[in-house]
Amino acid sequence: MTQPTLWNQILIWPIMNVLVAFYRMFESLHVPWPLGWAVIMLTIAIRFLLYPLMQTQMKSAKKISSLKPHMDRLAEQHKGDKQALQKAQLALYQEHGVNPAAGCLPLLVQMPVLIALYNVFYQVLNAGNLATVVDNINQIVYLPVLRLQSLDLNFFSVSLALKPSEWQKNGVWLLAVPLITGLLQWYQTKLMIPPAAGATTPPPQTTGRKQLKSGVTDGKSAEKSQPDNAADMQRQMAMITPVMFGLFAFQFPLGLALYWNVFGLFGIMQQIKINAQAH
């Protein structure tokens, strides 16, 4: 952390200084458990800075989801001609002002920041010698007023350095933390892929002539299954992601889970606002 590498100087040290500044502010105001409140304030600050990118990502996902009925019709019109289908899909995106890459680029920009935040919290909360941590922090703070005398890791009398994976030693209640983290992530992804997106297209009227009694689907049905398969993959990812974040929260210190949960709550509120504007 104290090595003057490019990664540390551009991301780790600035984020650490902001965290310490919030900590010193709450400490000077004699607010109990200053580190926990500093983590929450840092999360809000990061969320505020990333708000435009997150807004772009969420709106793009919402638009692409709303285009599923049109994608179904294009698959029906261009069955058996994948090249024509791709051109029609691209034209559809352009017509509705949708850039499929818009949902990925903001995430790529966010990743270095999120990795840096992980490094900051992990180094502060996962160190065995607290005096060494304080000394290392004091070596990288930008202002003398930010220098620490000590560091209180408790938040509501619970150490943010505890890991839910150590629940047998520290209490079964710790298992609630990764569960809450997973549920928040699940709810946020559920909002990003609303059921209505797949329900806006009325089910096709099948007749005895179109339906093959042998159970073999015709070419039209096979072609229409392609968008459905993409939607199914999105829903599978929506189930995998909460499990992944729950496992992270299970293995890492509580301070990281506090960050992720506050970040997720703001993400839920932002997604609800976007969904309301879409109706």
N, C-alpha and C positions, 0 to 999 in steps of 0.2 A: 504493500500500500504506500510506503514512503519512497519507493524507487521512482525517480522522475522520468518515467516512460511516457510516451505519447498518449497511450490509453489512460493512464492515471491523470495526466495533466489536463486532458480534454474533458473527461467524464467523471472519473472516480473522485478526484479532489474537489471539483466544484459541487458535486452532489453531497459529498461529505461536509463541506463548509456550510451548505444550506441547512443540512440536518443539524449540525452543531449550533448554527445560529438560532434555529427554532428551539433547540434544547436550552440554550443559554437564556433565551427570552422567557420561556416558561419557568426556568430556574430562578431568574431574577424577580419574577412575579410571585414566587413561592407557590406555584401550582404543583400539587402532588403529581408524582409519576411523570416528570417532564419528558422522558424519552418516548413514552407511548404517544403523548400528544404531539411531540415533534415528528414522529413517524406519520401520524395522521395529517399534519399540516404539510409535510413534504409530499405525501400522496396527493393531496388536493392541489398543490402547486404543480406537480408533474402532470396531473390530469388536466389542469387548466392550460398548460403549455401545449399539450397534445390534443386539446379539444378540436381544433380545426381538422387535424388528420383523422381523429376518431370519427368526427362527423362525416367526413368524406367516405371513410370506409363503411360506416353503417348505412349511409344513404345508398351507396353503390350496391351493397348486399340486398337492401330492401327493393331497389329498382329491379335488379336481376331476378329476384324472387317473384315480383309482380308480373314479369314477362313470361312466366311459364305457360299460360294459356296460348300466347302467341307462338311460343316455341313448339307447342303441341301441334298447332295448325300448320306450321312450316314443315314439321316432320311428316305430316300427312300429305302435304302438297308435293314434297320433293322426295318421296320414298324411293329408295334404290339409287339416288343420286347424291352422294355425300358432298361432292364439290359444290353442287348447286345449293345444298342445304347450308353449308358453311357460309357461302356468299349471302344467302338470304338472312342468316342469323347476324352477320356483320352489318348488313343494311338495317336490320331491326334495331341493333344496338345504337347505330348512328342516328336513326330516326328518333329514338327516345332519349338520346343524349347520355347513353350509358357507356362507360369505359370499363371493361372487365378487369383491367389491370389496376383500376383505382382502388379496388378492395385489397390489393396485395401491396402496393407501394407504401401506403401509410404504415402497414405492419412492418415492412422492412426498415423504415425509418425509426420506428419505435424500438426495434429489437436491441440496438446498441444501448439505448437508455435503460431498458429493462434489465439487460445483463449487468450494466453498471450498478443499478440499484441493488440487484442481487448480491454483487460483490461487496458493496458498502455494508448492507445489513449482515451478510454472512461473516464478514471480517469483524464487525463490532460485536455481534451476538454469539459467535461460535468460538471465540478465543477463550482459552482457559485462564490466562493471566490478565485480569482487568487492568492492573497497573501498567502493563505493557501496551495495552490497547489505548489507554489514555495518553501515554507518552507518544505513541505513534500518531495519534490524532493531533496532538499539540505541535508536531513537527510539520504538519501540512496545512494548518489553519492560516488564513490570509491576514487576520487581524489579531493583535494581542488580546483584545477583549473576548475573543472566542476561545481562548485557552481554558482547558478544563482542569479543575482540581480533583474531581472524581466523576464517576459515571454511574447513575442509578438505572439499573436494567429493569426495574419493576414497573408494572402497569396494573393498577388495581390490585396491588400486593402479589402479583404473579410475575415471575421473571420471564421477560421476553426471550431469554436464551433457552428456555425449556423446549424440548422437542416432543411432539405427540408420540413418536416412536418409543419414548421412554415412559409410557403411561403406567407400566407395571411398577415403576419406582416412584412416580410422582402423582399418580391418580388416574382413574379411568375416565374422568371428565375431559382429559386432554383429547380423547378420541372424537369429541364433539367438534373440535376445531377443523380437522380435515373434512368432516362431514358437511359443516357449514360452508367451507370453501368450495366443495364440489357442488353443493346445491345452488349457490350463488352463480357459479359458472354455468351450470345447467340451465338456470332460468334465463340468464342473459343470452345464451345461444338459442334458447327456445323463442325468445322475443325476436331474434334476428332472422329466424326461419319460421314465420308464423304459419299455423295450419291453413289459414285462409289462402295462402299462396298456392297450395295444391288443390284447394277446393273450389277455386273460382271457375274452373272449367267443368261444365256439366258432363256427367258420364256419357260416353257414346251410346247411342241407341243401337243395340245389337239385334239382329234378326236371325231367324233360323238359317237363312241363306248365307249370312256373313260368319256365323259362328260354326266352327268345325266341331262336330260331335266327337271326333276322334281325339280331341284335346290338343291338336296341333294348331298353333296360331298362324294366321295368314301373314303375308309380308307387311301389310299395313299395320297390324298390331305390333309386329316385331320392331318396325321403324319407330312407332310411337313410344315404345318402351325405352328408347334411348334417353329422352329428357327425364323420364321417371327414374331411370337408373342414376342419373346425375343427382336428382333430388334425394334419392335414397342414400347416396354417398354423403351428401351434406348432412342428412339426419344422423347417419352413423358417426360422422365426425363430431356432431353435436353431443353425442353420448360418450365418445372417447375422451374428448377434451375435459369434461368435468372429472372423470376418473383420473386423468393425468394430473390435473391440478390438485385433486384430493391427495394423491400419492406424494406430490411435492410438499404439500402442507403437513403431511404425516412425518416426513423425514427431516424437514428444515425447522429452524427455530421459530417460535411463535411470532416474533417480530416480522418475519416475512409473510406469514399468514395474515397478520394485521394489515400490512400493506396491500396484499392481494384482495382482501375482503372489502376494504374501503374503496379500492380502485374499482372492484366489481360492482359495488353499490352505486357508485357514480355512473358506471357504464349502463347499469339497468335503468337509472333515471333518464339518461340521455337517449337510450333506445326507446323507452316508452314515449318520450317526447317526439322522436322521429316517427314512430308508428302512428301517433295521434295526428301528426301533420299530414300523413299519407292518406287519411280517411276523409 
